[in-house]
Amino acid sequence: MKKLVLLVSLLFLSAILIHSSQKTVSSAKPLYYRIASPECTISIVVVDEQFIAFPGAMIKVKTLHKDTITNPEGIAKITIPQYSYGTIAVSFTGYQRKEIKVACGNSRPYTIQLHPDHQTKL
C-alpha cells in the first residue's frame, strides 16, 4: 500500500513538473533588443528675412566636414554621430553667414533666418 501511494505521488509530481515546464516554454515571449543608432538626423529649415523658404542655401557641419543644400521648401537634413554635437554654418551668396550649434536629441527642426549682407557689392 505504501508503495502504491508513493508511486501515485511520484506520478502526480512528474505530471505537475511536465505540465509546468511546458507552460513556461509555450508562454515565453521572445525578447527584442533595440540597438541604438550610431547616428541621428538633424533637420534644418532656412528662411529669409521675411520668413520665406530659402532653397539652395549651403549647410555645412564644420566639425565633420559634411555639407548639403536646402531643397525647394528650404529644408535640409544632415546626419551626425549620436552623442555628439556639431557647428552648422549656413550661407548663401549675398547673405550673411550664420553659425549655430546642433546636437542629437532635438526632435524639432532648427530654424535659421538669413539676412541680406549689405556690404556685398553686386
Secondary structure, 3 states (H helix, E strand, C coil): CHHHHHHHHHHHHHHHHHHHHHHHHHHCCCCCCCCCCCEEEEEEEEECCCCCECCCCEEEECCCCEEEECCCCCEEEEEEECCCEEEEEEECCCECCEEEEEECCCCCCEEEECCECCCCCC
